[in-house]
Amino acid sequence: MVTRMIPLDGARRVDVQGTHTGVTSYHKGRDGAINVHERHVKSLIREGLAVPASATGPVAHLRGFQCPCGRRNYFKTCGACGSAEGVRE
């Protein structure tokens, strides 16, 4: 069974060290979520690395600024490319 989770602190990849399976890497998708195997969910929550996607609520329609590079930002200066030109609300 696979569970969708949101990595915290802007992480693009989360590594989980299993006792019998070794290291498993989960990479963030285009929607900002990672698909985690159910046996790793509790350890990710306990370590503060990710939260269940259902706990975060909708994030696609939050107010903020849209940069021409495609990223939505809370601040007018883009966190990805650093541009403030062409940014719209």
Secondary structure, 3 states (H helix, E strand, C coil): CEEEEEECCCCCEEEEEECCCEEEEEECCCCCCEEEEHHHHHHHHHCCCEEEHHHHCCCCCCCCEECCCCCEECCCCCCCCCCCCCCEC
